[in-house]
Amino acid sequence: MEKLIVTRHPGLVQFLKEEYGIEGEVVTHASPEIVRGRDVIGVLPHSLSCLTKSFSEVPLRFTPEMRGKELTKEEVMEIASPMVTYSVRRI
């Protein structure tokens, strides 16, 4: 099954493809049904990340001016930290 990318930033999708070779289905909103058992990249609350097979994020150091606007790949490159992958489980 392909990776699921949860983001509303086309620049992040392009960044993932060019920097990490990652492609997959892209959605702007996650639900339990769509993330369950999948390798997911993006930002999720723990109530959803615990349903995934694996959860990865590219930590972004947003400035206040960047919040709420679409980011270009170049902007993502400027604020991105290395990708981190987690295995989250509900106890």
C-alpha positions in Angstrom: 0.0 0.0 0.0 1.3 3.4 -0.9 2.2 6.1 1.7 -0.4 8.6 2.7 0.6 12.2 2.9 -1.5 14.5 5.1 -0.9 18.2 4.3 -2.4 21.2 2.6 1.0 22.4 1.5 1.9 21.5 -2.1 5.4 22.6 -1.3 5.7 19.9 1.3 4.6 17.3 -1.2 7.2 18.5 -3.7 9.8 18.6 -0.9 9.1 15.0 0.1 9.3 13.8 -3.5 12.5 15.6 -4.3 14.4 15.3 -1.0 13.2 11.8 0.1 11.8 10.2 -3.0 8.5 9.8 -1.3 5.3 9.8 -3.3 1.8 8.7 -2.3 -1.8 9.6 -1.9 -2.2 13.2 -0.7 -5.1 14.3 1.5 -5.7 17.6 3.3 -7.8 16.1 6.2 -7.2 12.8 8.0 -9.8 10.4 9.4 -9.5 7.1 11.3 -10.7 5.2 8.2 -8.0 6.7 5.9 -5.0 6.4 8.2 -5.6 3.0 9.8 -2.8 0.6 9.1 -1.0 2.9 6.7 2.4 4.6 6.6 1.5 8.2 7.1 3.5 11.4 6.7 2.2 14.7 7.9 0.8 16.1 11.1 -1.7 14.1 13.1 -3.1 14.1 16.6 -2.1 11.1 18.7 -5.7 9.8 18.5 -5.0 9.2 14.8 -1.3 8.5 14.8 -1.8 5.5 17.1 -3.9 3.9 14.3 -1.2 4.1 11.7 1.4 1.5 10.8 4.0 4.2 11.1 3.8 8.0 11.3 6.5 10.3 10.0 6.8 14.1 10.2 9.1 16.7 8.8 9.3 19.1 11.7 8.8 22.6 10.4 10.0 25.7 12.2 7.2 28.0 11.3 7.5 31.8 11.8 4.3 33.6 12.9 4.1 35.1 9.4 4.1 31.7 7.8 1.1 30.3 9.7 -2.1 29.9 7.7 -0.5 30.3 4.3 0.5 27.8 1.7 4.2 27.1 1.6 6.4 26.7 -1.5 9.0 24.0 -1.7 11.7 26.6 -1.2 10.0 27.8 2.0 9.7 24.3 3.3 13.4 23.7 2.5 14.3 26.7 4.6 12.3 25.7 7.7 12.5 21.8 7.5 14.3 19.7 10.0 15.2 16.0 9.1 12.2 13.7 8.9 11.4 11.6 12.0 9.4 8.4 12.0 7.4 7.1 15.0 5.6 4.0 15.9 2.7 5.1 18.1 0.4 2.8 20.1 -2.6 3.4 22.3 -2.3 1.9 25.8 
